[in-house]
Amino acid sequence: MQTAGSGWQICAQTHDRLGESVLWHPEEEALYWIDFYGPSVHRKQWNGGPVETWQIDRSGTIGSLVFADEGRLILAVDHGLHLFDTKTGTRRFLADPKGVRMDLVYNDGKVDRAGRYWVGTYEVTESKPHGVFYRMEADGTATVADQGFTICNGPAFSPDNRRLYFSDTVGCRILSYELNHDGSLSGRQTFFSISEGDGMPDGLAVDSEGNVWCAIYGGAKVVCIDPNGLLKQSLAVPAAYATSLCFGGPGLRTLYVTTGWSNGTTEASRTADVGGAVFMRQADVAGLPEPIISL
């Protein structure tokens, strides 16, 4: 399905209430994403076929997924981080850095190019700056990387893995950190700000030239920001709630974007609403392969 005049096509219409955490698996040549409220995991092979879906039982929400070795995923569900085997559909508990804190729920996460897993949380009322951003090593050891946010989103990493980018969603800003060799962060600064009323920064991706791409939640667009923090490109998306994005396909030259329902969407009307679809379009620049954590 082509969206007239925009260059976007619908890659998958799963009618997700809140599609998120879209990633291209470099070995499987498959696109993965989640429905936050499903809670469910989707996979679509590049060479066609139906969308595969796994319902994640005994969870209220799923904030993100990342790739682990041996065809596994790490799922950040509301009550902990779990290792999920796509071959068997089974999962087991991995870690819970936030412990017994019921005011926090896990949200967006990524693996950096050194194989470390980063995952953020959000404060359940979405009104208090209690969110924590964690770094977790392959052995399950977790460290607080930064804190004091209402909703943690992103993150993404420069091609040389020396910078980490992070979406402070409620703060309407993208932050930049120096990512040190030992995994610690320093030199936090505002990399890019979103104007009031223009949406909020959500998922991030970095392309092979070091540009930072951001899905603008509520802004019906994605933006490309150069490594100096200057707006380079803005692409309108056919759904108001763009949530996450990645590069995939042959040569990593296809841009994928997940979306969520519009405010007025209901169960009865969702089949006529493009919100909740995954969109795709050709990109002028290649992306970078997604790292896979070894456990």
Backbone hydrogen bonds in HBPLUS format (Angstrom, degrees):
<---DONOR---> <-ACCEPTOR-->    atom                        ^
c    i                          cat <-CA-CA->   ^        H-A-AA   ^      H-
h    n   atom  resd res      DA  || num        DHA   H-A  angle D-A-AA Bond
n    s   type  num  typ     dist DA aas  dist angle  dist       angle   num
A0010-ILE N   A0001-MET O   3.01 MM   9  5.50 153.9  2.08 150.1 158.4     1
A0003-THR N   A0008-TRP O   2.92 MM   5  5.53 170.0  1.93 162.5 159.1     2
A0006-SER N   A0003-THR O   3.20 MM   3  5.92 168.9  2.21 142.5 142.4     3
A0009-GLN N   A0280-MET O   2.82 MM 271  5.30 151.1  1.90 152.3 162.1     4
A0280-MET N   A0009-GLN O   2.80 MM 271  5.30 149.5  1.89 152.2 160.9     5
A0011-CYS N   A0278-VAL O   2.76 MM 267  5.49 148.5  1.86 147.6 157.6     6
A0012-ALA N   A0278-VAL O   3.35 MM 266  5.18 158.3  2.40 134.2 136.6     7
A0278-VAL N   A0012-ALA O   2.81 MM 266  5.18 166.7  1.82 160.3 164.5     8
A0016-ASP N   A0276-GLY O   3.07 MM 260  4.24 149.7  2.17 122.6 113.3     9
A0261-TRP N   A0017-ARG O   2.99 MM 244  5.24 162.9  2.02 132.7 134.1    10
A0036-PHE N   A0018-LEU O   2.92 MM  18  5.41 163.8  1.94 152.3 146.8    11
A0019-GLY N   A0259-THR O   3.04 MM 240  5.22 147.1  2.15 133.4 133.1    12
A0020-GLU N   A0034-ILE O   2.96 MM  14  5.29 145.5  2.08 142.0 145.3    13
A0034-ILE N   A0020-GLU O   2.99 MM  14  5.29 166.4  2.01 150.3 152.0    14
A0023-LEU N   A0032-TYR O   2.87 MM   9  5.31 156.8  1.93 146.7 153.1    15
A0032-TYR N   A0023-LEU O   2.84 MM   9  5.31 172.6  1.84 165.5 168.1    16
A0025-HIS N   A0030-ALA O   2.80 MM   5  5.38 171.8  1.81 170.1 169.3    17
A0029-GLU N   A0025-HIS O   2.99 MM   4  5.53 136.2  2.19 144.3 152.3    18
A0046-TRP N   A0029-GLU O   3.05 MM  17  5.89 156.8  2.11 161.4 157.0    19
A0031-LEU N   A0044-LYS O   2.83 MM  13  5.17 168.7  1.85 151.2 150.2    20
A0044-LYS N   A0031-LEU O   2.83 MM  13  5.17 151.8  1.91 146.4 155.5    21
A0033-TRP N   A0042-HIS O   3.14 MM   9  5.30 152.0  2.22 134.3 137.2    22
A0042-HIS N   A0033-TRP O   2.73 MM   9  5.30 174.2  1.73 164.8 162.9    23
A0035-ASP N   A0040-SER O   2.99 MM   5  5.28 154.8  2.06 139.3 143.1    24
A0038-GLY N   A0035-ASP O   2.96 MM   3  5.03 148.2  2.07 104.7 114.9    25
A0040-SER N   A0035-ASP O   3.28 MM   5  5.28 156.1  2.34 137.3 143.3    26
A0062-ILE N   A0036-PHE O   3.04 MM  26  4.90 148.0  2.14 130.7 140.0    27
A0056-ILE N   A0039-PRO O   2.94 MM  17  5.60 178.0  1.94 149.8 149.6    28
A0041-VAL N   A0054-TRP O   2.92 MM  13  5.18 155.7  1.98 145.2 152.9    29
A0054-TRP N   A0041-VAL O   2.86 MM  13  5.18 158.0  1.90 150.1 157.6    30
A0043-ARG N   A0052-GLU O   2.88 MM   9  5.13 143.2  2.02 144.7 150.0    31
A0052-GLU N   A0043-ARG O   2.84 MM   9  5.13 162.8  1.87 161.1 159.6    32
A0048-GLY N   A0045-GLN O   3.25 MM   3  5.58 154.2  2.32 114.1 114.5    33
A0078-ASP N   A0061-THR O   3.14 MM  17  5.41 143.9  2.28 144.0 139.8    34
A0063-GLY N   A0076-ALA O   2.72 MM  13  5.41 158.6  1.77 167.5 162.4    35
A0076-ALA N   A0064-SER O   3.02 MM  12  5.37 171.5  2.02 149.5 151.3    36
A0066-VAL N   A0074-ILE O   3.06 MM   8  5.33 139.0  2.23 139.0 150.5    37
A0074-ILE N   A0066-VAL O   2.99 MM   8  5.33 158.5  2.04 140.1 146.3    38
A0293-ILE N   A0067-PHE O   2.98 MM 226  6.36 160.5  2.02 150.2 144.1    39
A0068-ALA N   A0072-ARG O   2.88 MM   4  5.01 165.0  1.90 140.5 136.0    40
A0069-ASP N   A0293-ILE O   2.92 MM 224  6.12 130.7  2.17 164.2 162.9    41
A0072-ARG N   A0069-ASP O   3.28 MM   3  5.82 147.9  2.39 112.0 119.5    42
A0073-LEU N   A0084-PHE O   2.80 MM  11  5.02 154.5  1.87 145.6 154.3    43
A0084-PHE N   A0073-LEU O   2.72 MM  11  5.02 170.0  1.73 153.7 157.3    44
A0075-LEU N   A0082-HIS O   2.77 MM   7  5.20 164.7  1.80 158.2 161.9    45
A0082-HIS N   A0075-LEU O   2.89 MM   7  5.20 165.7  1.91 151.0 155.2    46
A0077-VAL N   A0080-GLY O   3.02 MM   3  5.51 133.8  2.24 168.4 165.2    47
A0080-GLY N   A0077-VAL O   3.21 MM   3  5.51 169.4  2.22 115.9 119.2    48
A0081-LEU N   A0095-ALA O   2.82 MM  14  5.24 171.9  1.83 171.9 170.4    49
A0094-LEU N   A0081-LEU O   2.81 MM  13  5.49 151.6  1.89 159.7 154.7    50
A0095-ALA N   A0081-LEU O   3.23 MM  14  5.24 156.5  2.29 134.1 138.8    51
A0083-LEU N   A0092-ARG O   2.82 MM   9  5.36 160.5  1.86 166.0 164.0    52
A0092-ARG N   A0083-LEU O   2.91 MM   9  5.36 147.1  2.02 141.7 152.2    53
A0085-ASP N   A0090-THR O   2.81 MM   5  5.46 172.8  1.82 172.7 175.2    54
A0089-GLY N   A0085-ASP O   2.70 MM   4  5.42 143.7  1.83 152.4 163.7    55
A0099-GLY N   A0096-ASP O   2.92 MM   3  5.43 157.6  1.97 118.7 126.2    56
A0101-ARG N   A0098-LYS O   3.38 MM   3  5.97 165.3  2.40 130.8 133.3    57
A0124-VAL N   A0103-ASP O   2.94 MM  21  5.56 162.2  1.97 146.2 151.4    58
A0105-VAL N   A0122-TYR O   3.05 MM  17  5.52 150.4  2.14 148.1 157.4    59
A0122-TYR N   A0105-VAL O   2.85 MM  17  5.52 145.2  1.97 149.2 160.6    60
A0107-ASN N   A0120-GLY O   2.77 MM  13  5.41 161.2  1.80 150.3 144.3    61
A0120-GLY N   A0108-ASP O   2.92 MM  12  5.68 165.4  1.94 168.3 172.3    62
A0110-LYS N   A0118-TRP O   2.89 MM   8  5.41 147.4  1.99 147.2 157.7    63
A0118-TRP N   A0110-LYS O   2.80 MM   8  5.41 175.4  1.81 175.1 176.7    64
A0112-ASP N   A0116-ARG O   2.82 MM   4  5.44 157.5  1.87 156.6 161.2    65
A0115-GLY N   A0112-ASP O   3.02 MM   3  5.43 161.9  2.05 115.8 118.8    66
A0117-TYR N   A0136-MET O   2.98 MM  19  5.06 161.1  2.02 166.2 160.0    67
A0136-MET N   A0117-TYR O   2.61 MM  19  5.06 166.8  1.63 163.6 167.1    68
A0119-VAL N   A0134-TYR O   3.02 MM  15  5.37 155.0  2.08 138.5 146.5    69
A0134-TYR N   A0119-VAL O   2.82 MM  15  5.37 171.4  1.83 156.2 155.1    70
A0121-THR N   A0132-VAL O   3.04 MM  11  5.56 124.0  2.37 140.8 156.6    71
A0152-CYS N   A0121-THR O   3.12 MM  31  5.60 149.1  2.22 138.4 147.7    72
A0123-GLU N   A0150-THR O   2.95 MM  27  5.54 160.8  1.98 160.5 165.3    73
A0126-GLU N   A0123-GLU O   2.74 MM   3  5.22 154.1  1.80 122.2 131.4    74
A0130-HIS N   A0128-LYS O   2.84 MM   2  5.60 139.0  2.01 103.9  92.7    75
A0131-GLY N   A0149-PHE O   2.42 MM  18  4.69 137.1  1.59 165.9 166.4    76
A0148-GLY N   A0131-GLY O   3.07 MM  17  5.71 138.4  2.25 159.8 170.7    77
A0149-PHE N   A0131-GLY O   3.39 MM  18  4.69 173.1  2.40 126.6 126.7    78
A0133-PHE N   A0146-ASP O   2.86 MM  13  5.25 169.5  1.87 160.9 158.1    79
A0145-ALA N   A0133-PHE O   2.75 MM  12  5.56 151.8  1.83 149.7 158.5    80
A0146-ASP N   A0133-PHE O   3.31 MM  13  5.25 155.1  2.37 138.0 139.8    81
A0135-ARG N   A0143-THR O   2.86 MM   8  5.27 159.4  1.90 155.6 162.5    82
A0143-THR N   A0135-ARG O   2.81 MM   8  5.27 153.8  1.88 152.3 161.4    83
A0137-GLU N   A0141-THR O   2.89 MM   4  5.38 161.6  1.92 156.9 159.3    84
A0140-GLY N   A0137-GLU O   2.98 MM   3  5.47 163.4  2.01 119.9 122.7    85
A0153-ASN N   A0167-SER O   3.01 MM  14  4.75 140.8  2.17 149.3 153.3    86
A0167-SER N   A0153-ASN O   2.96 MM  14  4.75 157.3  2.01 118.3 120.4    87
A0156-ALA N   A0165-TYR O   2.97 MM   9  5.13 144.9  2.10 140.0 143.4    88
A0165-TYR N   A0156-ALA O   2.77 MM   9  5.13 170.9  1.78 152.2 154.2    89
A0158-SER N   A0163-ARG O   3.01 MM   5  5.27 159.8  2.05 144.3 148.3    90
A0161-ASN N   A0158-SER O   2.86 MM   3  4.98 161.7  1.89 114.3 119.9    91
A0179-LEU N   A0162-ARG O   2.86 MM  17  4.84 172.8  1.87 123.4 124.9    92
A0164-LEU N   A0177-TYR O   3.10 MM  13  5.19 156.5  2.16 132.8 139.9    93
A0177-TYR N   A0164-LEU O   2.89 MM  13  5.19 150.6  1.97 151.0 159.2    94
A0166-PHE N   A0175-LEU O   3.02 MM   9  5.10 153.7  2.09 140.7 144.3    95
A0175-LEU N   A0166-PHE O   2.71 MM   9  5.10 163.8  1.74 160.7 161.4    96
A0168-ASP N   A0173-ARG O   2.97 MM   5  5.49 155.2  2.03 163.3 171.3    97
A0173-ARG N   A0168-ASP O   3.35 MM   5  5.49 170.1  2.36 142.4 145.2    98
A0172-CYS N   A0169-THR O   3.01 MM   3  5.16 157.5  2.07 105.5 112.6    99
A0194-ILE N   A0172-CYS O   2.89 MM  22  5.24 173.7  1.89 146.8 146.7   100
A0174-ILE N   A0192-PHE O   2.72 MM  18  5.12 164.2  1.74 160.3 164.4   101
A0191-PHE N   A0174-ILE O   2.75 MM  17  5.48 152.1  1.82 150.2 158.9   102
A0192-PHE N   A0174-ILE O   3.23 MM  18  5.12 154.1  2.31 137.2 139.0   103
A0176-SER N   A0189-GLN O   2.83 MM  13  5.42 156.6  1.89 159.5 166.1   104
A0189-GLN N   A0176-SER O   2.97 MM  13  5.42 145.4  2.10 149.7 159.9   105
A0178-GLU N   A0186-SER O   2.76 MM   8  5.17 175.1  1.76 160.7 160.2   106
A0186-SER N   A0178-GLU O   3.08 MM   8  5.17 143.9  2.21 138.9 148.0   107
A0180-ASN N   A0184-SER O   2.93 MM   4  5.38 164.8  1.96 170.9 170.4   108
A0183-GLY N   A0180-ASN O   2.90 MM   3  5.28 162.4  1.93 117.7 122.2   109
A0198-ASP N   A0195-SER O   3.01 MM   3  5.46 151.8  2.09 140.3 139.0   110
A0200-MET N   A0217-TYR O   2.86 MM  17  5.08 153.7  1.93 138.9 147.6   111
A0217-TYR N   A0200-MET O   2.73 MM  17  5.08 138.3  1.90 172.6 159.5   112
A0202-ASP N   A0215-ALA O   2.89 MM  13  5.39 146.5  2.01 166.3 176.5   113
A0203-GLY N   A0243-THR O   2.82 MM  40  5.74 154.3  1.88 146.0 149.8   114
A0215-ALA N   A0203-GLY O   2.99 MM  12  5.43 161.6  2.03 153.2 158.7   115
A0205-ALA N   A0213-TRP O   2.94 MM   8  5.13 142.7  2.09 142.2 147.1   116
A0213-TRP N   A0205-ALA O   2.70 MM   8  5.13 179.7  1.70 168.9 169.0   117
A0207-ASP N   A0211-ASN O   3.02 MM   4  5.52 154.8  2.08 149.7 157.4   118
A0210-GLY N   A0207-ASP O   3.00 MM   3  5.38 163.5  2.03 115.9 119.8   119
A0208-SER N   A0286-ALA O   2.93 MM  78  5.77 179.1  1.93 149.8 149.6   120
A0212-VAL N   A0225-ILE O   2.78 MM  13  5.06 161.6  1.81 158.7 158.7   121
A0225-ILE N   A0212-VAL O   2.74 MM  13  5.06 162.6  1.77 147.3 153.6   122
A0214-CYS N   A0223-VAL O   2.89 MM   9  5.38 155.7  1.95 152.5 159.9   123
A0223-VAL N   A0214-CYS O   2.95 MM   9  5.38 156.5  2.01 149.2 155.3   124
A0216-ILE N   A0221-LYS O   2.99 MM   5  5.63 165.2  2.01 159.3 159.8   125
A0219-GLY N   A0216-ILE O   3.14 MM   3  5.16 161.3  2.17 117.2 119.3   126
A0218-GLY N   A0240-ALA O   3.11 MM  22  5.10 124.6  2.43 123.6 134.5   127
A0220-ALA N   A0240-ALA O   2.95 MM  20  3.89 150.7  2.04 135.3 126.2   128
A0237-VAL N   A0220-ALA O   2.80 MM  17  5.02 170.9  1.81 119.0 121.2   129
A0222-VAL N   A0235-LEU O   2.92 MM  13  5.33 150.2  2.01 145.4 154.5   130
A0235-LEU N   A0222-VAL O   2.82 MM  13  5.33 172.6  1.83 167.5 169.9   131
A0224-CYS N   A0233-GLN O   2.77 MM   9  4.96 161.2  1.81 149.1 149.9   132
A0232-LYS N   A0224-CYS O   2.72 MM   8  5.41 164.8  1.75 156.1 158.0   133
A0233-GLN N   A0224-CYS O   3.19 MM   9  4.96 151.3  2.27 137.1 137.1   134
A0226-ASP N   A0230-LEU O   2.86 MM   4  5.40 161.9  1.89 158.3 154.0   135
A0229-GLY N   A0226-ASP O   2.84 MM   3  5.47 164.6  1.86 129.8 131.7   136
A0260-GLY N   A0241-TYR O   2.96 MM  19  5.33 137.0  2.15 138.8 151.8   137
A0243-THR N   A0258-THR O   2.94 MM  15  5.62 171.7  1.95 145.7 145.7   138
A0258-THR N   A0244-SER O   2.94 MM  14  5.33 157.2  1.99 141.5 148.8   139
A0246-CYS N   A0256-TYR O   3.04 MM  10  5.37 146.0  2.16 138.4 146.1   140
A0256-TYR N   A0246-CYS O   2.86 MM  10  5.37 172.0  1.87 163.4 166.0   141
A0248-GLY N   A0254-THR O   2.84 MM   6  5.21 153.0  1.91 145.1 154.2   142
A0254-THR N   A0248-GLY O   3.00 MM   6  5.21 144.6  2.13 152.3 154.6   143
A0252-LEU N   A0249-GLY O   2.91 MM   3  5.04 157.1  1.97 132.7 130.7   144
A0287-GLY N   A0252-LEU O   2.79 MM  35  5.16 150.0  1.88 138.6 148.5   145
A0283-ALA N   A0253-ARG O   2.85 MM  30  5.20 161.8  1.89 147.7 144.1   146
A0255-LEU N   A0281-ARG O   2.81 MM  26  5.42 165.8  1.83 174.9 171.2   147
A0281-ARG N   A0255-LEU O   3.04 MM  26  5.42 138.3  2.22 140.9 153.0   148
A0257-VAL N   A0279-PHE O   2.89 MM  22  5.17 154.2  1.95 144.4 148.2   149
A0279-PHE N   A0257-VAL O   2.84 MM  22  5.17 161.0  1.88 156.8 157.4   150
A0265-THR N   A0262-SER O   3.06 MM   3  5.35 163.3  2.09 113.4 118.6   151
A0269-SER N   A0266-THR O   3.12 MM   3  5.19 127.0  2.41  97.5 110.7   152
A0270-ARG N   A0266-THR O   2.94 MM   4  5.76 126.9  2.23 153.1 164.4   153
A0272-ALA N   A0269-SER O   3.12 MM   3  5.87 156.4  2.18 122.7 128.9   154
A0273-ASP N   A0270-ARG O   3.07 MM   3  5.03 164.0  2.10 107.6 112.1   155
A0277-ALA N   A0274-VAL O   3.10 MM   3  5.76 141.7  2.25 143.9 143.8   156
